[in-house]
Amino acid sequence: MGDARQTSPLNTFELFQRMVSGDSSAERELVGRLDAMLRQAASCHALRAHLPRHMDLDDVVNEVWRSVLAGKSLEEFDDERDGALRAFMLTALDRRMIDAARRAAHQAEHVGAADGASADPPDLATPSITSQARASELLGLVERSMGERDALLIRGAAKGRTARELAQQLALSEDAAQRALTRARARARRLFAEI
């Protein structure tokens, strides 16, 4: 009889830990999950029908990732049920959809006022952001939100450092380093909901 066990997919926090350790497949998987979540939410958004004709879901997703660049902290989105990262990304999506619908309405007003002309608006498609750049920005956002010490602990543990090594690096006792790592992992898990 063969082994019937199947490996379950990694949860988002596990993917993040692998990404921190340098696993590029985890990086692609995590960014892919976030992209899929954003595309799904954009396709169901009430304002989708009001987007400019030239703007597709990829443009909206790219604009959301661009807003991640400006994100300073996930603290205001800290919701243990939904996860701060998910709430942050969906709030950014909502803002981008509202902005795009407003731009479309504004352009329609100006096109209609210009002697009744019905020219298409200029192509304002947002240049694509690479998966690697998205992962890098995501990592920066999460680490800024966690704080330097927690980020150092998570990164060290993800790269295989022991509690003793982390304790030496941070000038802590081994027990204190282990407790700090446990707290850091708990805080980081709160940032991630299943995406």
The 8 nearest C-alpha neighbors of each residue, nearest first, counted from 0:
[[1, 2, 3, 4, 5, 6, 7, 8],
 [2, 0, 3, 4, 5, 6, 7, 8],
 [1, 3, 4, 0, 5, 6, 7, 8],
 [4, 2, 1, 5, 0, 6, 7, 8],
 [5, 3, 2, 6, 1, 7, 0, 8],
 [6, 4, 7, 3, 2, 8, 1, 9],
 [5, 7, 8, 4, 9, 3, 2, 10],
 [6, 8, 5, 9, 10, 4, 13, 11],
 [9, 7, 10, 6, 11, 5, 14, 13],
 [8, 10, 13, 14, 7, 11, 12, 6],
 [9, 11, 13, 12, 193, 14, 8, 194],
 [10, 12, 14, 13, 193, 15, 191, 9],
 [13, 11, 15, 14, 10, 188, 191, 16],
 [14, 12, 16, 15, 10, 11, 9, 17],
 [13, 15, 11, 17, 25, 12, 16, 18],
 [14, 16, 18, 12, 13, 17, 19, 11],
 [17, 15, 13, 19, 18, 14, 157, 12],
 [18, 16, 20, 14, 19, 22, 15, 25],
 [17, 19, 15, 22, 26, 21, 25, 20],
 [20, 18, 16, 17, 21, 154, 15, 157],
 [19, 21, 158, 17, 157, 18, 22, 16],
 [20, 22, 18, 19, 23, 17, 26, 158],
 [23, 21, 18, 17, 25, 24, 20, 26],
 [24, 22, 26, 25, 21, 27, 18, 17],
 [25, 23, 27, 26, 22, 28, 18, 29],
 [26, 24, 28, 14, 18, 23, 27, 22],
 [25, 27, 23, 18, 24, 29, 28, 134],
 [26, 28, 24, 30, 25, 29, 31, 23],
 [29, 27, 31, 25, 26, 30, 24, 32],
 [28, 30, 32, 31, 26, 27, 25, 14],
 [31, 29, 33, 27, 32, 28, 34, 26],
 [32, 30, 28, 34, 29, 33, 27, 35],
 [33, 31, 35, 29, 30, 34, 194, 36],
 [32, 34, 36, 30, 31, 35, 37, 29],
 [33, 35, 31, 37, 32, 36, 30, 38],
 [36, 34, 38, 32, 37, 33, 39, 31],
 [35, 37, 33, 39, 34, 38, 32, 40],
 [36, 38, 40, 34, 35, 39, 41, 33],
 [39, 37, 41, 35, 40, 36, 42, 34],
 [38, 40, 42, 36, 37, 41, 35, 43],
 [39, 41, 37, 43, 38, 42, 44, 36],
 [42, 40, 44, 38, 43, 39, 37, 56],
 [41, 43, 39, 40, 44, 38, 47, 56],
 [42, 44, 40, 41, 39, 45, 47, 46],
 [45, 43, 41, 46, 47, 42, 40, 96],
 [44, 46, 47, 43, 48, 49, 41, 42],
 [47, 45, 49, 44, 48, 96, 100, 50],
 [48, 46, 49, 44, 50, 45, 42, 41],
 [47, 49, 46, 50, 45, 51, 44, 100],
 [50, 48, 100, 46, 47, 51, 103, 104],
 [49, 51, 100, 47, 48, 99, 103, 52],
 [52, 50, 103, 54, 53, 49, 100, 99],
 [53, 51, 54, 50, 55, 119, 103, 49],
 [52, 54, 51, 122, 55, 124, 123, 120],
 [55, 53, 51, 52, 58, 124, 50, 56],
 [54, 56, 58, 57, 53, 59, 52, 50],
 [55, 57, 59, 58, 60, 38, 41, 54],
 [58, 56, 60, 59, 55, 61, 38, 127],
 [57, 59, 61, 56, 125, 55, 60, 124],
 [58, 60, 56, 62, 61, 57, 63, 95],
 [61, 59, 63, 57, 62, 58, 56, 37],
 [62, 60, 58, 64, 63, 59, 127, 57],
 [61, 63, 65, 59, 60, 64, 58, 66],
 [62, 64, 60, 66, 65, 61, 92, 91],
 [65, 63, 67, 61, 66, 62, 60, 133],
 [66, 64, 62, 68, 67, 63, 61, 69],
 [65, 67, 63, 68, 69, 64, 62, 70],
 [68, 66, 70, 64, 65, 69, 63, 136],
 [69, 67, 66, 65, 70, 136, 64, 140],
 [68, 70, 66, 67, 71, 65, 140, 64],
 [71, 69, 67, 68, 72, 66, 140, 73],
 [70, 72, 69, 140, 143, 73, 144, 68],
 [73, 71, 144, 74, 70, 143, 140, 75],
 [72, 74, 76, 144, 75, 83, 77, 87],
 [75, 73, 77, 76, 72, 144, 83, 145],
 [74, 76, 77, 73, 72, 83, 78, 87],
 [77, 75, 83, 73, 74, 78, 86, 87],
 [78, 76, 83, 74, 75, 79, 73, 82],
 [79, 77, 82, 80, 83, 81, 76, 189],
 [78, 80, 82, 189, 81, 77, 83, 190],
 [79, 81, 78, 82, 192, 189, 83, 77],
 [82, 80, 192, 78, 79, 85, 86, 83],
 [83, 81, 192, 191, 190, 78, 79, 85],
 [82, 84, 77, 190, 76, 86, 85, 78],
 [83, 85, 87, 190, 86, 82, 191, 88],
 [84, 86, 88, 87, 82, 83, 89, 192],
 [87, 85, 83, 89, 84, 88, 76, 90],
 [88, 86, 84, 90, 85, 89, 83, 76],
 [87, 89, 91, 85, 90, 86, 84, 92],
 [88, 90, 92, 86, 91, 87, 85, 93],
 [91, 89, 93, 87, 92, 88, 86, 94],
 [90, 92, 88, 94, 89, 93, 63, 87],
 [93, 91, 89, 95, 90, 94, 63, 96],
 [92, 94, 90, 96, 91, 95, 89, 97],
 [93, 95, 91, 97, 92, 96, 98, 90],
 [94, 96, 98, 92, 97, 93, 99, 91],
 [97, 95, 99, 93, 94, 98, 100, 92],
 [96, 98, 94, 100, 95, 99, 101, 93],
 [99, 97, 95, 101, 96, 100, 94, 102],
 [100, 98, 102, 96, 101, 97, 50, 95],
 [99, 101, 50, 103, 97, 49, 102, 98],
 [102, 100, 104, 98, 103, 99, 105, 97],
 [103, 101, 105, 99, 100, 104, 106, 98],
 [102, 104, 100, 51, 106, 101, 105, 107],
 [103, 105, 107, 101, 102, 106, 100, 108],
 [104, 106, 102, 108, 107, 103, 101, 109],
 [107, 105, 103, 109, 108, 104, 110, 102],
 [106, 108, 104, 110, 105, 109, 111, 103],
 [109, 107, 105, 111, 106, 110, 112, 104],
 [108, 110, 112, 106, 111, 107, 113, 105],
 [111, 109, 107, 113, 112, 108, 106, 116],
 [112, 110, 115, 108, 109, 113, 107, 116],
 [111, 113, 109, 110, 114, 115, 108, 116],
 [114, 112, 110, 115, 111, 116, 109, 117],
 [115, 113, 116, 112, 111, 110, 117, 109],
 [116, 114, 111, 113, 112, 117, 110, 118],
 [117, 115, 114, 113, 118, 110, 111, 112],
 [118, 116, 110, 115, 119, 111, 113, 107],
 [117, 119, 116, 120, 110, 121, 111, 115],
 [118, 120, 121, 117, 52, 110, 122, 53],
 [119, 121, 118, 122, 106, 53, 110, 123],
 [122, 120, 123, 119, 53, 118, 124, 106],
 [121, 123, 124, 120, 53, 54, 119, 125],
 [122, 124, 121, 125, 53, 54, 120, 126],
 [125, 123, 122, 58, 54, 126, 53, 55],
 [124, 126, 58, 123, 127, 61, 62, 59],
 [127, 125, 124, 128, 61, 58, 62, 123],
 [128, 126, 61, 125, 129, 58, 57, 124],
 [127, 129, 132, 61, 126, 133, 130, 64],
 [130, 128, 132, 131, 133, 127, 134, 61],
 [129, 131, 133, 132, 134, 30, 128, 27],
 [130, 132, 134, 129, 133, 135, 26, 27],
 [133, 131, 135, 129, 134, 130, 136, 128],
 [134, 132, 130, 136, 131, 135, 137, 129],
 [133, 135, 137, 131, 132, 136, 138, 26],
 [134, 136, 132, 138, 133, 137, 131, 139],
 [137, 135, 139, 133, 138, 134, 68, 140],
 [138, 136, 134, 140, 139, 135, 133, 141],
 [137, 139, 135, 141, 136, 140, 142, 134],
 [138, 140, 136, 142, 137, 141, 143, 135],
 [141, 139, 137, 143, 138, 142, 136, 144],
 [140, 142, 144, 138, 143, 139, 145, 137],
 [141, 143, 145, 139, 144, 150, 140, 138],
 [144, 142, 140, 146, 141, 145, 139, 72],
 [143, 145, 72, 141, 142, 73, 146, 140],
 [146, 144, 142, 143, 149, 150, 141, 187],
 [145, 147, 143, 149, 144, 148, 150, 142],
 [146, 148, 150, 149, 151, 145, 142, 143],
 [147, 149, 151, 150, 146, 152, 145, 183],
 [150, 148, 183, 152, 151, 146, 147, 145],
 [149, 151, 147, 153, 142, 148, 152, 154],
 [150, 152, 148, 154, 149, 153, 155, 147],
 [151, 153, 149, 155, 150, 154, 180, 156],
 [154, 152, 150, 156, 155, 151, 157, 149],
 [153, 155, 157, 151, 152, 156, 19, 150],
 [156, 154, 152, 158, 160, 157, 153, 151],
 [155, 157, 160, 159, 153, 158, 154, 152],
 [158, 156, 154, 20, 159, 155, 16, 153],
 [157, 159, 20, 155, 156, 160, 154, 19],
 [160, 158, 156, 157, 161, 155, 20, 154],
 [161, 159, 156, 155, 158, 164, 165, 162],
 [160, 162, 164, 163, 165, 159, 156, 155],
 [161, 163, 165, 164, 177, 173, 166, 176],
 [162, 164, 166, 173, 161, 165, 167, 176],
 [165, 163, 161, 167, 166, 162, 160, 168],
 [164, 166, 162, 168, 167, 163, 169, 161],
 [167, 165, 171, 163, 176, 173, 169, 164],
 [168, 166, 170, 164, 165, 169, 163, 171],
 [167, 169, 165, 166, 170, 164, 171, 163],
 [168, 170, 166, 167, 171, 165, 176, 148],
 [171, 169, 167, 166, 168, 172, 165, 176],
 [172, 170, 166, 169, 176, 175, 173, 167],
 [171, 173, 175, 174, 166, 176, 170, 167],
 [172, 174, 176, 163, 166, 175, 162, 177],
 [175, 173, 177, 176, 172, 178, 162, 171],
 [176, 174, 178, 172, 177, 173, 171, 179],
 [175, 177, 179, 166, 173, 174, 178, 162],
 [176, 178, 174, 180, 175, 179, 162, 173],
 [179, 177, 181, 175, 180, 176, 174, 182],
 [180, 178, 176, 182, 181, 177, 175, 183],
 [179, 181, 183, 177, 182, 178, 152, 176],
 [180, 182, 178, 184, 179, 183, 177, 185],
 [183, 181, 185, 179, 180, 184, 186, 178],
 [184, 182, 180, 149, 186, 185, 181, 179],
 [183, 185, 187, 181, 186, 182, 188, 180],
 [184, 186, 182, 188, 183, 187, 181, 189],
 [187, 185, 183, 189, 184, 188, 182, 190],
 [186, 188, 184, 190, 189, 185, 183, 145],
 [189, 187, 185, 191, 190, 186, 12, 184],
 [190, 188, 186, 187, 79, 191, 82, 185],
 [189, 191, 83, 82, 187, 188, 84, 77],
 [192, 190, 82, 188, 189, 84, 12, 11],
 [191, 193, 82, 81, 194, 85, 190, 11],
 [192, 194, 11, 10, 191, 82, 81, 12],
 [193, 192, 32, 33, 11, 36, 85, 191]]
